[in-house]
Amino acid sequence: MAEEIINRVNQSGLTQIDLEDLRIPGERVFIDIKDQLFQGIALREKDFREFIASQDWSIYTGKHVAVGCSEDAIIPTWAYMLLGVQLTPFAKTLVFGDLADLEKLLFDQALAKVNPADFQDAKIVIKGCSKESVPTDAYLKITQLLQPVAKSLFYGEPCSTVPLYKRKS
């Protein structure tokens, strides 16, 4: 008679959280205004307003958009505000910065919807491997969110974890 295989991970009572599951869907786009710079160092209002007027901003409908400049240049705040005026009717999300800043904001929004009370006294494994990139900041924030209510926190996979926190009895 064959010996029954016992799944000890399932019996451990661990709750796994995969931050990738919290990733807000949708296309991410970075609008880099470096190509609008005069001599690569400064933005001229007249030229920038012509650029703004010549674009079809509806192509950003439903997209998550970051606006910034990848060059070290003099960019007045009003330039980003003009972009905001054009993008607000179309973009699902709009942030100043690069794609990493955008992803951080999107994860902040997703984590704001997590109810810590749902994890009261739980033994939690924060999954470590993801197909999609998850900002390190999201791991820090989920730790801060759950530590006050969790019995214990681990990082990794249920079969191979790194202990992070255990509440003292």
Secondary structure, DSSP 8 states (H G I E B T S, - for coil): -------HHHHTTEEEE-GGGG---S-EEEEEGGGGEETTTEE-HHHHHHHHHHS-GGGGTT-EEEEE-SS--B--HHHHHHHHHHHTTT-SEEEES-HHHHHHHHHHHHHTT--GGGGTT-EEEEE---SS---HHHHHHHHHHHTTT-SEEEEEETTEEEEEEE---
